[in-house]
Amino acid sequence: MKSSTKNQTEGVYHEAKGKIKETVGKIIDDPSLESEGLVEKVAGKVQKKVGKVEKVLEE
């Protein structure tokens, strides 16, 4: 698997995982879990963008 595809896939995974953590944190009123989810979601978005940039540079 190309690095760009791997980064995009992992980015989507981390973004979804972060969103779930953030939502669960809100539901159970756990600010720590909520902020951890937010950080992971943002990191996933960044990783996804890195994958897109790598893909453009490969072409």
VENFENTA-V931239 format. One record per pair of residues at least 24 apart in sequence whose C-alpha atoms are under 6 Angstrom apart, sorted by the first residue. I is the first residue (numbers start at 1). J is the second residue. D is the distance in whole Angstrom. If there is no record, write none. Layout:
# VENFENTA-V931239
i=<I:I>
j=<J:J>
d=<D:D>
This chain:
# VENFENTA-V931239
i=<4:4:4:7:7:7:8:8:11:11:11:11:14:15:15>
j=<51:54:55:47:48:51:48:51:44:45:47:48:44:41:44>
d=<4:5:5:6:6:5:4:5:4:6:5:4:5:4:4>
